[in-house]
Amino acid sequence: MTETMTETLTPDPSTLAAPLGAPHRALRIALNAAPQLSRPAAYRLAQEPQLWAGATDPPDRLAAQLGVPSAQMARALAVAAQAETIAERELAAAARLGATVLLREDPGYPAALSQLDLPPPVLYVLGAPLGSARPAVAVVGSRRADSYGQEVAELFARVLAAAGITVISGFAHGIDAAAHHGALASPDGTTVAVLGCGLGVDYPRGHSRLAEEIAARGALLSEFPCGLSPRSWHFPVRNRVIAALAAGTLVVQAAPRSGSLITARHALDLGREVWAVPGRIFDERSLGPNALIRDGATLVQHPQDILDVLSPASQPGLFPTPAPKFIPPAPAPPAGLPADILASLAPGTLRLPEEIANGLAMPVDGVLGALLELELGGWVRRHPGSAYGRA
């Protein structure tokens, strides 16, 4: 694993200050916050705003060049006209919460996220600076975990945190909450909660005290603008960030085709380790980790099993880079047009959006929107020349 796994996630905000007028800074914040833009389109357009912001080409031509639907391109141009106002509002909302706003060009932005095909252009971070030499492990699992699953998650998180590992999870009920509590139970433990909503939203209800404890000892992190309520599609997007930030992902309890298995798939795609705790064959919550083990994930029965893999991390910059060992059970892709597009892309081949649209007798704009959705989910990858292939 690379040094990106050991960097500080939330450095002192005073070291990150960049003028709002820096090239395209306000525009990236505004695109990320614009409700009228689809999230995939906002991420794509925020990657290289210099290619379109201020351009005189017609919106349709810009859309074709950038691989976004023309309607989204037109909306982005409207957002660009108000970028300064929107960005100032977002920065003020973050400041009221005591949060830091990080852009990809900021030194505190985790370099590991740049390995994603569509990295979050903006991160909102609430919390204390983390140790610069701490590796990280994600602990994920079912929201409906039983007492055994919660006990396992707490044990692993507590022991890993005591060994200097930062525990990353998704702040949900069940396994996530148990992992955060376990890390905090270690006197010097740190934990990072990656949210599926904006900072400042009381979700899930009853976790406000936990949020305060995490912010005091680690960080709350979101790629969504402050105050944005959770939506079901937020959580698969969040899961890829969890996987990218960690040296490996531990799945404790999970139903088949659950969000935890999406996290495991992203971890594998990024060359990270995947570990799983076995469970009773009669328990649906054991079917996910048991299937991962059957297909080649590493079975773990004690936190030391993970520490043995990460032991080189005691020397900064010496993370092992595990070779992918298996293919976890793939969650079903989005239904409808995205599924049809994925079926039309034969493995090892590249196709242009126009070719896909012609083959499916669908408008190009609709195909482009679905391709962006698939790209954000890690199903497809955009290649030079605007061609797409399976990831």
Secondary structure, 3 states (H helix, E strand, C coil): CCHHHHCCCCCCHHHCCCCCCCCCHHHHHHHHHCCCCCHHHHHHHHHCHHHCCCCCCCHHHHHHHHCCCHHHHHHHHHHHHCHHHHHHHHHHHHHHHCCEEEECCCCCCCHHHHHCCCCCCEEEEEECCCCCCCCEEEEECCCCCCHHHHHHHHHHHHHHHHCCCEEEECCCCCHHHHHHHHHHHCCCCCEEEECCCCCCCCCCCCCHHHHHHHHHHCEEEECCCCCCCCCCCHHHHHHHHHHHHCCEEEECCCCCCCHHHHHHHHHHHCCCEEEECCCCCCCHHHHHHHHHHHCCCEECCCHHHHHHHHHHHHCCCCCCCCCCCCCCCCCCCCCCHHHHHHHHCCCCCCECHHHHHHHHCCCHHHHHHHHHHHHHCCCEEEEHHHEEEEC
